[in-house]
Amino acid sequence: MSYNEENKIFNNYKNKYISNYVLKNIDKEIKKIIDKNYLIAKKILLKNINILHIMKKKLIKYETLNRKQIKKIIFQNFKKINI
């Protein structure tokens, strides 16, 4: 699926059976979903910025982290948010 920035229509849906009105509504709904989830992801990252800083310090010190080390950092420091 490709997105055409010029006319704001997803090219896979562009055919003679779907009106421009319906295509524009599909685009609006997709944009709402993307925008909502972007804000949720941003909120989670900002609330847990400490995890990124801890990982940064560990990576500077050790150069690599394995899966077990990353999980330990996350689970010890993760702050839940209300969505």
C-alpha positions in Angstrom: 0.0 0.0 0.0 1.4 3.4 -0.9 0.3 6.8 0.2 0.0 9.5 -2.4 0.8 12.8 -0.7 -0.6 14.9 -3.6 -4.3 13.8 -3.3 -4.1 12.2 0.2 -5.5 8.9 -1.1 -4.1 5.4 -0.5 -3.4 4.1 -3.9 -4.5 0.5 -3.2 -8.0 1.8 -2.7 -8.1 4.0 -5.8 -10.5 2.3 -8.2 -13.8 3.0 -9.9 -15.9 1.3 -7.1 -14.9 3.6 -4.3 -15.9 7.3 -4.3 -13.5 10.1 -3.4 -15.8 10.8 -0.4 -15.3 7.3 1.0 -11.5 7.5 0.3 -11.2 10.8 2.1 -13.1 9.3 5.1 -10.8 6.3 5.1 -7.8 8.6 5.1 -9.3 10.7 8.0 -9.9 7.6 10.1 -6.4 6.2 9.4 -4.9 9.5 10.3 -6.9 9.6 13.6 -5.6 6.1 14.5 -2.0 7.0 13.7 -2.2 10.3 15.6 -3.8 8.7 18.7 -1.2 6.0 18.9 1.6 8.4 18.2 0.5 10.4 21.3 0.2 7.2 23.4 3.7 6.1 22.4 5.2 9.6 23.0 3.5 9.7 26.5 5.0 6.3 27.4 8.5 7.3 26.2 8.4 10.6 28.0 7.2 9.1 31.3 9.9 6.5 31.0 12.8 8.6 29.8 14.8 7.4 32.8 15.0 4.0 31.1 16.6 5.5 28.0 19.1 7.4 30.2 20.0 4.3 32.1 20.5 2.3 28.9 22.6 5.1 27.5 24.9 5.1 30.5 25.2 1.3 30.4 25.9 1.3 26.7 28.6 3.9 27.1 30.1 1.8 29.8 29.7 -1.7 28.3 29.2 -1.0 24.6 26.6 -3.7 24.3 23.6 -5.0 26.3 22.0 -8.4 25.9 18.2 -9.1 26.0 18.4 -10.1 29.7 20.1 -6.9 30.7 17.6 -4.8 28.7 14.6 -6.6 30.2 16.1 -6.1 33.7 16.5 -2.3 33.1 13.0 -2.0 31.7 11.2 -4.0 34.4 13.0 -2.4 37.3 12.2 1.1 36.0 9.0 1.1 34.0 6.3 3.5 35.0 2.8 2.6 33.9 0.6 5.4 32.5 -3.1 5.9 32.4 -4.3 6.0 28.8 
